[in-house]
């Protein structure tokens, strides 16, 4: 009960107080309507007035819409539960003078209203609509809002006043030119300095008419640094290969600079929470920087340095080479359609045997697959439905001869940490701390109000497990990586560390004309020490590093980028065979 009540308190403490009051006001209206109907049920003239009063909730939500949503339709989903209450009031209007009909309708409407009110108040979102302001005004409003409610302001030592002063000239320049791409770029670069995987900047403008300076160029190759320190070319096109640069060719300079120096100086600041992950990103994307042509130096087969000039590929090419290389490295398939996203979710919890001894479990999102179950698991700290799905899958693998297991967390999109804790329950006999739901005080201090823990079930505690993670494993996926790594029979491995973010998303600001939307975390998640769980500080040092770094040599790079093999999974099987 303590966990449940604490989780409720956390939800309401995190909610936007303005929208919470709006929702509470609607509930009060509905209660007053019920009392008035009871008193006026024998007075037809007053019941006619009562019918008109039932329009008040609709008038309230219409007013709310024009105050807080109009101009930013994507914010509408955050207030659905509140607006549904107004619909329930309208449903009762035809039954005002029908005693039996009213009684039949009133009971389900009352129950649904309470449910919608509970969800509407608990989820009253931190959404802010600045669409009616200019570029500079909305940027200042964004800074003011994030300075007040961005949950990691103190933890990351963020100086929002300094960020406003630094980027306001670029915003003003965009406003003078009425260029939405420049405006989006300025906001994106500001957000990058937070180094928070949960901060997201989305632009909405005509990309044919306005060009972002942050877009990558495509010269037909990407760069990749091996563990040896050498930087090689990968995903090379035929045109580049004809100039002497093939997959695996050592690159030495980019536009006259040593390639590592070019990556440091010429690639715009990245948003990666973890510095080492950001270094991988910067080196891979250096090949997207330049003009219509770039000079590239490389070592030929005899070890001699040569320089060639590459021309930017035509815009008719579908996917930039750098992006294709990043996707291959992360073992990521873009979710370009609703069907693709559904297929991704359908793969969740899936199991299979990789050979006669090695089982495989895919976990790409921490969700039970049902919103009600997710919410109950979150509030109680006990995701029993997911635990039983994991149990069923692992028992099936055990029956097929499983002696060790690979848990695949790569590109996990997150969800609810309780799902990851439920998996850990089965893999240990001990109890471990998972996450604490926290509240941020006005002085910037943190208070934990609900502990969510791992409680050892132990059915598969003796099973050797290797968990694969990577830099695209975010949020609750990041949490699952951490919780698994605590268990003595589990090894966390990857070519990179997990993303380094675990706070609850919830903040959203829509800026001038709907051109830019900025999302950021507003719900506090704490560890057993009362510190923000997993998220990095200003030094960007991972607080959730892998136990074993998967080696990256020439052969590994060729398997990943040239041969499209799942090198990490093959390595994981070999590691378990040798260490089990």
N, C-alpha and C positions, 0 to 999 in steps of 0.2 A: 504493500500500500504506500509506503514511503517513496518508493521509486515512482509509482504512478502519480502521486500528488506532486512530487518534485518535477516530473516531466510536464505536467499540466502548468505548473507555475512558470517553468521555463518558457513554454509555448506562449503564454499570455504576456510574460515579461518582455519577450522578443517582439511581440506584435506592435504594429503602428497604433499609437494611442488614439489618434484622430479617427482612423477607420474603425477601431474597436468601439469608440463611442457612437459612431454612426450605426453600427450593427446592433449595439445594445439599445439604442434609441428605437430601432425597428422592433426589437423584441418587446420593449415596453409598450409600444403602440399595439402590438398584437394582444398583449395581456389586457390592456384597457378595453380593446374591442370585445374580448371574451366577457369581461365583467359587465360592460354596457349591454351586451346582448342578453345576458342573464337578467338584468334589471328591466330591460325594455321589451322583453319577449312578448308581453301581452298588450303592447301599445303600437299599433301599426304605423302611426305617424312618426314615432320616434325610430322605428325600424327602417323607415325610408331614409331618415337622416343617417342612420347607422350604415346603410349601404354606401352613401356618399363618403362617409368617413373612411371606408375601406379603400378609397382611392388615395388616401394620404401616404401610405407606404410607397405606392407607385410614384407619387409626386416627389417623395424624398429621394428615391433612388435615381430618378431622372435628374434631379438637382445635383446629386452626388456625381452622376455620370458627367455632366457638363463642367463640374468643378474640377474633377480629378482624372477623368478618362478621355474626354473629347480631344481629338487630335493625336491620341496615342492608343489606338484600338487594341494593341497587344497587351495593354494593362488590364483589359476587361476580365480576363480569366481569373485574376486575383480577387475579384469581387463577386464572383458568380453566386456563392452561397448567400451573400447579403441580398443580392437582387432577387434570388429565388423566394425569399421571405415575402417580398412585395407581391409576387405571383400568387402565393398561398392566400394572401388577403383577398385578392380578386376572385379566387376560387370560391370563397365563402359567400360572396355577394348574392348569387341567385338563390341561396338557401336561407336567406335572412328570415323570411316569414313562414318557412316550412319547418315545423318543430322536429319531426322525425328526420327529415332530410338534413337539417342542420346538425342534429346530434350525430348522424352517421358520418357526415363530412368533417365535423369539428374534431373528432378524435384523431384520425390520421393526419389532418392538417396540423393539429397541435404537436403531435409527435415529430412530424417532419420539420416543423418550424423550430422546435427545440434543437433538433439535430443540425439543421442549417445554421442556427444561431451559434451553437457551440463551435462548429467548424469555422463559421465566418469570423467569430471573435478570436478564436485561437490562431487562425491563419491570417488575420488582418495584416496585409502585406505592407512592407516598407517600400511602396511604389510612389514615385514622384513624377509629376507631369510638368515639364518646363518647355513644352512645345510652343507656347505662345510668346516666348522670350527670344531675343536675338541670340546670335552665336555667343557673344561675350557675356550677356546676362545669364544665359543658361549654363555656360561654363562656370561662372562664379557661383551659381546656385548649386551645381554639382559639387564643387569643392566644399561649399558650406555644409551641404548635406552629408558628404562622406566624412568631413571633419567631425561631425557630430555622431554619426552612427556606424561608421566603418569599424568593425569589431576588433581589428588588429592594429589600430592606429598606434597604441602605446607599445605593443609587442614588437612592431617593426620599426619603431621610432620614425613615424611618418610626419613630416612637416608640410601640411597641406598649404599653408601660406606661402612657403617657398616654392612649392610646385605651381601654385597659381601665378606667382610672379614670373616664374621661368617660362611657362607656356602661354600666358595670356597674349604676348605679342604675336605669336603664331596664330592664335585664335582671332585676334583683331585683323591680321592680314587676310585670313580666310573670309572674315566678315566683309572687309572692304572689297574683296574680289567676288563675294557671294559664291565661293567655291566649296561645296560640301565635302569634296575629297580632302582638301586641305584641312578643313575643320575636323573631320574624322581622324586624320593623321595626327593632329595636335593632341586630341583627346587620347588616342591610342598610345602615343609616346608618353604622355603623363601617366597613364595607367600602368605602363610597363615598369615604371620606376617603383611600383608597389611590390613587384615580384611575388604575385599571388596568383596561383593557378585558378582561383575562383573569381578573379576579376576579369570580366569579358567586355570587350568593346565591339559593338556591331554597327556598321554603317548601312544606310538605306538611301542610295542615290543612283543616278544613271551612270554606270561605270563606263559606258561608251563615250559619254560626253565629258566626264570628269575623271582624271587619272590620279590615282594615289601614288605618292612618291615612295611608299613603302612596298609597292608591288615588286615581286622578283622579276628580273630579266631571265630569259632562257637562252643559254649559249650551248646547250646540248650536252651538259655534263654536270655532275655534282662532286663535291669533295668529301673525303672521309678520313679521319685520323685513326691510325692503328695504335695499339698499345705501345708499339715501338717508338711512337712519336712521328713517324712518317705520315704524310698526307697523300692519299692516292685518289685518282679519278674513278668514279663509279657511274653507272647508268649512261655511259657515253653513247652518243648517236653515231650513225655511219659517217656523217659529215666530219665529226670530230676525229673519228678513228682514221679517216683518210689523211688527216693532218699529222698523224703520229701519236695521238693520245688514245689509248685503249683502256678498258677496265683494268685497274691495277697499276697504271702508270703513275709514277711518283711525281707529284706537282710541287714545284718549288716557289713560284711567284705568281701573284695575281695582280695584273696591271702595274708591274714593276716593283711591287712590295713583296717581301717574304710572306708566304701565304698565311701563316699564323698571325703575323702583324696586320695583314689586310683584314682578317676575320675580326680582330680586336678593334680596329679603327674604323672600318668601313661598313660593318653590319650594324644596323640600328639596334639599340638596346633591346634585349629580349625580356620577356615577361616570366621566364622560368623561375620558380621558387628556389630551386636547387642550383647552385652555381655550376657544378660539374655537368649537370644536364644542359644548362645554357651554353656551356662551352661546346658540347657536341652539336647543338643546334647552330651556333654561330659559324662553326667550321663548315658544316654541310651547306649552309646558305650563303657563304661567301661567293659561291659561283652564281649567285643571282644578282650580284652587284656590278654595275658598270653602265656604259653608254651603249651606243649602237654597235661598238666593237670593244674588245678587251684584248690585251696582250697576256698570254699565258706561257709561263716557263715550266719546263718539265725535264725529266731525265730520260734519255733514250735508252735502248737496250744495252748500250756500251757504257752507260753512266755519265754521258756527256749532257750538259744542259743545253736545251734548245728553246727557242721562243717562237710561238705562232700567234697569229691574230685570229680571234674568233668573232663571228658576226652573230648578232642576236637572231634567234629563230623567228619565223613569221608568226603573227598572232593567230594564224589558223591552227597552230598546234594546240591540241586539246588540254594537256596537263603539263605544266612546267616540269622540267627534269628534276629540279631541286625538290619539288613537292613529291614527285614519284619516288625519289630516293628516301625522303623522310618517311613516307608510308611503308616502304619496304623495310626500313630499319625498325620501325615500330610494330611491324606485322599488323598493319592497320588497313582495313577496307573502308573507304568512305561510305557513309550511309546517305546515299543521294536521294532516296525515295522512302515513302512510308512503308512500302513492301520490304525494302532493304533493312530498315530499322526494325521491323517486326521479325524478320529473319534473324537479325542479330539477337533480339530478345529471346526468340525461340531456342537459340543455342544455349541460353543460360541454364545452368544445372546439368547440362548434358554430360554423359560419361561414355567411355569406350575403353577397350584394351589397346594399348600401343604395341604390345607384344605379349607373349604368354605369361609374363610376370608383372608388367608395368601397367597400372591403371591410369586413367586420365579423367580429370574433372575440370569443366570449363565454368568459370564464374566471371561473367562480363558486366554484371550489374547487381548491386545489393538490393534486390526487391523480391518479395514473395510472389510477385505477379498479380497482386490484388491490392488495391489502395487501402481497403479496410484492414486487411491483415498487416500491411506495412505500418499503418497508424497505430494499431493495437500493439504490435511488436515494439514500436518506438516508445509508446507511453509506458509499457510495462517492463521494457528492457529484456523481453523474452520473446524471441521470434521462433516460436515452437513449430510453425508450419514449415519454415525453411529447414530447421533442424531435421525434421522428419523426411523432407525431400532429400537432403544430403544423406541421411541414414539409408534410405531406400537405394540410392545410387551406389553408395559405397558397399552395401551388402551385395548388390548385384555384381559389382566388380570382384568382390571377395569370392563369390561363388564361381567366377570365371578364372580364378587362380591368381588374383592380384597379390603380390608380395610387397610392392611399393607403389607410390602414387605421385603423379604430377598434378598440381593445382595450377591452372593457367589463369592468371590475373592480368595479363597484358591487355592494355587499352580498356581496362575496366572503367566504366563511366560513373560509378558511384551509386549512391542511393541511401540506404540505412545501415549504419554500422552494426546493428543488432544481427543482421544476416551473416556477416563475417564472424561475429562472436558465436553464432549458432553452429557454424562449421567447426570452430575451435573447440566447442563443447565436446564434440565427438572424438577429438584427437588428443585429449588429455584427461587425466584423472584429477588434476589440480585446479584450483581457482586462480584466475588472473584478473587484473583490472582491465576493463575495456575503455570506455569513455565516460566522462562526466558531463552532464548538461549544465552549463553555467550561465550566470548573469553578470553583466558588466556594470559596475557601479559608476556613479558620476565622477568619482575621482580616478577612474581608469583601473581600479582593482577588480579582481575576479572572485566570484563566489560560486562554488559547486552546489547545485540543488538536487541532483539526481544522479546516482551512480549506476552505470550499466556494465555488468561484469561477465566474465567467462566462468561458467560453472561446469567443471569436468564431469562429463558423462562417462568417458573412458572406453567406449566400445571399440574404438580404433586407436587407442593410445599407443600401442606398440608398432604402429605402421610407419615406416620411414616415408617422409613426404618432402618433396621439393616444390616450392612455390615460385613460379615464374612471374616477375613483375617488370615494369618499365616506366619510362618518364611520362607515358600517357595513361598510367594507372592513377586515377585521381579520386579525391574526396573519400567516400566510404571504401573505395577500392584501396586507397592509400591506407585507410584504417585497417582493413583486412590484412594487408601486407604486414603491418606492424604487429597485429595480434597473433598472426601465424608465426612470425619470427620469434615470439616469446617462448614458443613451445619447444622443448628439447629434441623432439623427434622431427622437427621441421627445419629445413634450410631455405632461406629466402635468397633467390639468385636472379640476376639480370645483367644485361649489358649496360644499363643505367639504373639509377635509383628511382623509386617512385616519385610522383610529381611533387609532393611536399606541401599538400594542402588538405585540411580536414574540417574546416569550419562549415557552418550551415549557410547555404545561399539564401537570399531573400530580398536583398536590396536591389532596386531597379530605378534608374533615372532616365527619362526620355527627354532629349535636349531639342533645341530649336527646330521646329518644323518636322520633328520625328526623324531628323537626319541621323542622329547618333543615339544609341541606347547603351547604357553602361550598367552592368550587373555586378554585384559584389556581395560578400558575406556579411550577415548581420546577426547570425545565431552563434553563440559561443559554445565550443566543445573543449573540454579540459582533460588533462591527463591526471594520473594519480597524485602528482605534485601540485596540482592546481594551476598549471601552466597551459596555454593553448596547445591542444593535442596536435602533434606532428608539424604544424606550420613552422617554417623557418623564420629566424630573426633577420635583422638587417645584414648579417654576415652571409646569409644564404647557404649555410652549412646544413646538410641533410641531418634531420633528427630521426630518420627512419631509413638508414642505409641498408643495402643488400648485405647478406652475410658473405656471399661469394660473387665476385665479379666474373661474368662469363667472358673468357678471353677473346680478344678481337685481333686476330692476325690476318695475314693476306688470304689464307684459305677460307677463313670465316667470312671475310668481306666478299669474296667471290661467290660463296654459297648464297649469301643474302641478296646481293645486288645483281649478280649476273645470272645465277642459276635458279633464283626464286625458291630456294629450299628453306625449310623451317629449321635453320641452324640451331636456334636456341632449344627447340624441343628435342632435337637429336642429341644435343649436348646434355640436356637434363636426363634423358634415358641413360646415357653413358655414365653420368655422375652417380646416379642411383645404383647402377649395376656394380660400380667400383666401390661404393661406400656403404652398401647395405649388407 
